[in-house]
């Protein structure tokens, strides 16, 4: 069965005094809701939705302990972890770029990393067919010594190194379909021949200076898409580049950095993916996992900032993972479908994706 790893404590992670992503002060007024758009409600409402529809009965609902300090130190230097822990114990603070946290933030971030690590190991140990970690705070932007983009610890990288240390697998592929470039994961594994990282993202969104087609990493593929790309473009990118890359790399396990901020109603991006897009990409990657690595697949929840739409996108993904007949009608689906690019623009997007494929050796 599919395992679903979550913990109420992750929803208690708190952001700082921001209005969207602008620090409050001067002429920037506080928002009524307050704080960063990285809200617990997107994830809490996903968990609620799978309970209400009954999908949770088709899942193994579980939690996991915090990642150990030893596990964290495989990725993050001791001085960074020490500073993070000190601020956390002192009532909270902010490190890096837009990564504030409240009291207990260190422990909550370590718990988020622990959920991802447990999901990966649960699959590798044969306890689950596949697994989903409802991780919060997210992790794919975090560098070893610099948190950024709401990410305080590099959850997926920590999970990979923990699995390697346990002797469960060596060769991992990370597919990142969060709308923002997975710069942290890319940087951590830039010179690791046993790791493949791929990122499909909106070009020049965040981080603004990274995510271009050209990269110094040995085994990394960036697929920057123009604003406005939708369902057809995402599926073409998966079919034309990501799946062939997975087949060539032959991983022992596939991990998805599963952000839903490419949604057509997300406040931090300008893409037009729907819940059907995420379901179809899940089908593609599950088929690749079945072909290449005995179906070994785990997903780590990353971004997605529409409190209404994220639950329906996540439900669609989980329904596919569990091979369940239980679905949730997406109330925003018709609106997003009506806004999809026309045939002319889809041809433009296909052409750009084909150019990226050729650049990476997929003719």
Helices and strands as residue ranges (DSSP letters): E 2-5, G 8-12, E 18-19, E 22-23, H 40-53, G 55-58, E 59-62, H 69-73, H 78-89, E 92-95, E 99-102, H 105-124, E 130-133, H 155-165, E 172-176, H 183-188, E 195-202, E 220-225, H 231-237, I 238-242, H 243-249, E 253-258, H 275-292, E 297-301, H 310-321, H 333-338, H 343-359
